[in-house]
Amino acid sequence: MLGTPGSIAGTVYGTIVVMGAITAGSEAAQGTWRLAAIVDSTVLVLWIAHVYSHGLGEAIERERRLDRAELVSVMHRELAIALAAVAPTGALVLGALGMVEESTAVWLALGIGLATLAAQGARYAALEGLGRMSAATSVGLNVALGLVIVALKAFIAH
């Protein structure tokens, strides 16, 4: 549903990056098209940085350059970071197209981020076989991190 078990960390990281970019760029962006571009370019740069650094680390461990298939494997493994931007960017595009108010699009994108963080916390808890209290803690910590970002957005906007 929301990726493979190995993609939880990348999805959480990417979602936090997306929410941070929305928060940081929403006041200066002058429109949701520009904000979507800021979000996507930020996520793309960080995805490339992750691919490069993980590829470099694997090459050092193997004591040789990675071949094409190994590099593609690293790119695929880190793809969850970039994919985390798809749904929030979709919300921003709805605002850019005038289908919803631009401010609604921004808050919708942040809400998608919160929902993603909650879902990933729940996936982690299920995969680890955590009990109800531990599962609630996992979801709660993920959502709390997202709410800090949302609070920053609310603070910046007012």
Secondary structure, DSSP 8 states (H G I E B T S, - for coil): ----GGGHHHHHHHHHHHHHHHHHHTTTSSSHHHHHHHHHHHHHHHHHHHHHHHHHHHHHHHTS---HHHHHHHHHHTHHHHHTTHHHHHHHHHHHTTSS-HHHHHHHHHHHHHHHHHHHHHHHHHHHT--HHHHHHHHHHHHHHHHHHHHHHHHHH-
